[in-house]
Amino acid sequence: IWLGEQRSAIVEKYDLKGKRGSEVSKKAGEVWKAMAPADKKKWEDLAAADKARYEEEVKTLGKRERVPKPDKGAKRAKKDKDAPKKPLTPYFAWLAENRQVIIDKYQIDKTKITEVTK
């Protein structure tokens, strides 16, 4: 929080305009260490309040289970048979209604599903 508000002042005061961000951060760290504890108190209180806000937000999100990434050579997990099916897309809903008409119109064998969808 302190750095966010003081960055431009530090760049101006120590002639760091156009320098890399790491140089600005190093100088800001030196300035922060040199500050009196009484001066730091305001910023530390703001950080503590922000941390408390963050902790509350994390609690309301609910906990998600962490799943480790599978190995590259590992097999894919089997699909849950009891899981609900995704709804049909508009195209497949239309195709279900019109499949027989298409088969009759273009005289396609019923067993050749890819020909019907084409």
Secondary structure, DSSP 8 states (H G I E B T S, - for coil): -HHHHHHHHHHHHTT-TTS-HHHHHHHHHHHHHHS-HHHHHHHHHHHHHHHHHHHHHHHHH----------TTS------TTS------HHHHHHHHHHHHHHHHHT--TT-HHHHH-
